[in-house]
Amino acid sequence: MSRASRGEGPRDACGVFGIYGHPEAARLTYYGLFALQHRGQESAGLVVSDGCSVRVEKGMGLVSDVLEEGTVSRLPGHLAIGHVRYSTAGSSTLANAQPLVVRYRKGVLAVAHNGNLTNAHRLRERLEEAGSIFQTTVDTEVIAHLIARHGKNGLEAAIVEALREVEGAYALVFLDEDRVIGVRDPFGIRPLSLGRLGGAWVLASETCAFDAIGAEPVRDVEPGEMVVLDQAGVRTRQALESRRRAACVFEYIYLARPDSNLQGMNVHAVRKQLGRRLARDHPAEADIVIGVPDSSISAAAGYAEEAGLPYEMGLVKNRYVGRTFIMPAQGQRASGVRLKLNALRKVIEGRRVVLVDDSIVRGTTARYLVRLLREAGARQVHVRIASPPYANACFYGVDTPDHKELVAASRSVEDIRRQIEADSLAFLSVEALVETVGLPRGGLCLACFTGEYPVAVQDAVGKDGWERGPVPGTAGQVPAGRAAAAGGTVYRVGD
Ligand code: AMP
């Protein structure tokens, strides 16, 4: 059963982290994963090497459920990688938790992946026909098998050979006993940045992870670039030809943290500009502007500034409830929203309200919030969305519902307005979005808004497409918490 057919909400991308050259590599990776937690809350893990032994700690749940600072700090090693996961391919089970660790003829290899491969199904079938045995149902394992097959010329060459066969979106971080390697797909769809902490080098999905450990951001890893961190420092090469950049625009709109910089641009600043543009293109006769915490606060502040209206705290978020979309079923999802956000009657009562949100996917949140504001006494509710209608599924690492569940896939703006019961509704146009982000249109992936997919989607399998019965030893959902952790596995060189 696909996630969408279980009635779950849209999913975020994953987060990856890697560090080389620091005596406390595991502890810094642990901090880095905390900073990337917003990118995935299903599982977390890290792999650390001291040049002789490779140790793995991973499990289901939040970083704080899976990893303990005391244990992590005692893991010896000067290089480490880590991962926080949302499943976009392969279900939420311990076997699928990353980093994935495999043993092949050259030793131990760990891999952490953010993204989604669009030809993984075919590759997997081919590998299985040739005798490969898969332990997981994640597309990342396909990469590991391909690397093992190409392994005779050394790891770096094997990674390049493997990735030549792979299509789709990936920001990958690898670790073997004595190096960390980062690679970004030729379109640069998912983000990956390089940073520096004294003599150590760091890779992370977002620069907020550098801030968390006191590292300096150096630059984004380029599309198709391979960055090798080892004893010699940093080596880089254009591993795969990149004919076009297509950075995911939804990172700017929703996915990334506001304190991260992508391609040198601060995410909060971009969101604020999107809000300003929204106010210019779609003004509303209103008394106050409110944003949906937390992801829409920047855009709402921009809208208010541009419109000359007071920005008010009309919605209060209970920060101890997880993100809405962690809820496993539609019923729980709806009550999750209720638990999570409350309206501030004192602010709302008798007012004409502009409600700014970053996006509408199914329309569930918007309809709920409009009702909530009316119940709190709003005279009018004008919904303004700081992105275009989300009308197409993402196949590059953001788990969106089935096409038919995307409210904008088949409905006009007026139909959506009626469905969410707003007095008025407006979205940013694609042109306004591109102009405001300020990058060339051809340099962005806008597929969720335009349906123009930069990488052909060959195998549009659902994320559970490979689940032909449970993987041995991992049947069903593994509950969150340390008890579920596969932690403590040690791979020794020469074992
Ligand atoms: P929906 O209720 O399905 O329309 O979801 C829209 C709400 O979810 C908005 O408030 C967004 O901030 C948030 N959102 C947008 N995209 C995603 C995503 N990929 N994962 C989780 N939440 C999202």
Residues whose N, C-alpha, C, O or C-beta is under 5 A from the ligand:
A	BS01	AMP	P10 R11 D12 Y254 S295 F325 D357 D358 S359 I360 V361 R362 G363 T364 T365 A366 V398
